[in-house]
Amino acid sequence: MSKLSKTAEAGSEEPTLHVAPSPHLSDITFSTRRMMTDVLIALVPLIAMSLFMFRWYAIKQLVVCIVACLASEALFVSMRGKRITLADCSAAVTGIILALSLPATAPWYVGALASFVAMGIGKIIFGGLGMNIFNPAMVGRAFVMVAFAGLMNAGAYENPAYMLDAISQATPMNAFKGSGITTSIFDLFFGFTNGSIGETSALAAIIGGTFLCIRGTASWHIPAGVISAVIVLAGAADFSAGANGHLLLHHLLGGALLFGAFFIATDPVTSPLTPVGKFIFGAGVGSLVMLIRVFSGYPEGVMFAILLMNAVTPLINRWTIPHPMGDA
């Protein structure tokens, strides 16, 4: 007779099944800290480009957001009586991604408040890492976009009072939306444009994103879905306008599309579990980005698209549940 049977006969309690929050990892070496370290390494090209283009203003945003995210997580976790887990680097990653999504000219308190909301409302209120529904960095950014609309709109990127040429011009997406002006593909690819400090260089996003996919930290299905949807929809618009591919490349390389596809949409906590579900999620993000860019008054759309698809993630998981072998 097995030990379990003897225990049951003796009237002991039933064995307890402990279920931990997502993400569930089968490789014990694939820890949260290792994943976050990979993301930090992958973000280096974007950080380097932001420092090259925006200099002191990029340093300011990065320092404010990182410090505020670390402090906010420590505060909220301690208020819940839990052990502070800053060593897993997740708060630092949120701070960097949030900083890279902000305009260089945003005052320090915008980044600080966005970080406070990102950690408190976007993450800790749901129970902490692995239990949040929405991407924390995008929750924080969405909040300050509403709270400080004048400091986050198109005019925030065009401030001739600053000495840097990079932040005295319209962003590529604003210029196209407002005047139909397309930016040089060369500048979009290498990052010699205005915009949020981490979104200007498509090359930097591709280098970092490829590293994440090779390491297995990010699923390639999500950026593949985003890029595929944009190619189809922007390609149709390009063909109908006779733009000979320039409009397609402008949508693909401009704005925060690649930054969002590789670094934000691939968050394993807020994205689907199955490969098919991940591709559907990515395609949904790409489709929503194009719908927002083409049919709304807003020149971008990556943040809204990701948050909307985060809300649909539980349904996608349900729709793409694998069938057991032999199941009729």
ABEGO torsion letter per residue (X at the ends): XBAAAAAAAAGBBBBBBBBBBOBBBABAABBAAAAAAAAAAAAAAAAAAAAAAAEAAAAAAAAAAAAAAAAAAAAAAAAAGBBBAAAAGAAAAAAAAAAAABBAABBAAAAAAAAAAAAAAAAAAAGEBGABABBAAAAAAAAAAAABAAAABAAAABBAABABAAAABBBAAAAAAAAGBBBBAAAAAAGBBBEBAAAABAAAAAAAAAAAAAAGABBAAAAAAAAAAAAAAAAAAAAAAGAGGAAAAAAAABEAAAAAAAAAAABAAABBABAAAAAAAAAAAAAAAAAAAAABABABGAAAAAAAAAAAAAAAAAAABBBBBGBX
